[in-house]
Amino acid sequence: MAGLFLSLAWVNAQQKELKVLFVGNSYTYGYNLPHIVSIISEETPVKLVTRKSVIGGASLQEHWEGGRELNTRNMIAEGDYDVVVLQDFSMSAMNSPDTSLKYIRLFSEFIRSHGAEPCLFNTWAREKVPQFQAEIDAMYERAALENNATWVPVGPAWELAMDLRPSVDLFTSDGSHPNELGCMLTASVFVRVLSGELPSILPSLYIVEDAHGETVRLMNHNPEESEFCRRIANQVVEQANKN
């Protein structure tokens, strides 16, 4: 997959901050993925400032057409973003790949017309059907090549994590959505691709205060889990860049 990470090189060389819009559904907003990406990036050369346009179960077609009060295209047009991350409905890569490819193409053209770079969130296979991972990867890799878009190999990272540690639990009880550790691994892959590197030590605990001074915990991992995510993310991205 050589070349799939090169489209952001010019951005990283020119600035220390990237404005990133995440477009997707509950795979994106579960456990505050955009926020975790931003937090991890604080210790890298490129700070990722993230926003999101999401609603549960949304497809890219719905985002494009403005269904269910989604305002994604206006956000892209008016947000002065550097990067827009596209994540389609989780089953679309298997059930309707042509539709996914169509709307990835339309969004990629639209994103570039507004000065940003498209970035594709290669998701994971559901827990009970791991054999579908190859189909998901193939669709996102094809879309990345056809649209000269940056490919973020989250699905391959999940697959490697489960191969190396069969007991690892990345899913919530529904066997589809990411749990807190799954979100941490996903965020680590995003930061490795978008910032170009990961911190030598990933954060394990992060707490913020809300407008009323109440504390909100955004992450809480043991250091071994954080290091596992860092190692997997680095390995997957480095291997993809060699291929």
Buried (B, 14 or more C-beta within 10 A) or exposed (E): BEEBBEBBEEBBEEEEEBBBBBBBBBBBBBBBBBBBBBBBBEBBEBBBBBBBBBBEEBBBBBBBEEEEEBEBBEBBBEBEBBBBBBBBBBBBBBEBBEBBBBBBBBBBEBBBEBEBBBBBBBBBBBBEEBEBBEBBBEBBBBBBEEBBBBBBBBBBBBBBBBEEEEEBEBBBEEEBBBBBBBBBBBBBBBBBBBBBBBBEEBBBEBEEEEEEEEEEEBBEBEEEBBBBBBBBBBBBBEEBBEE
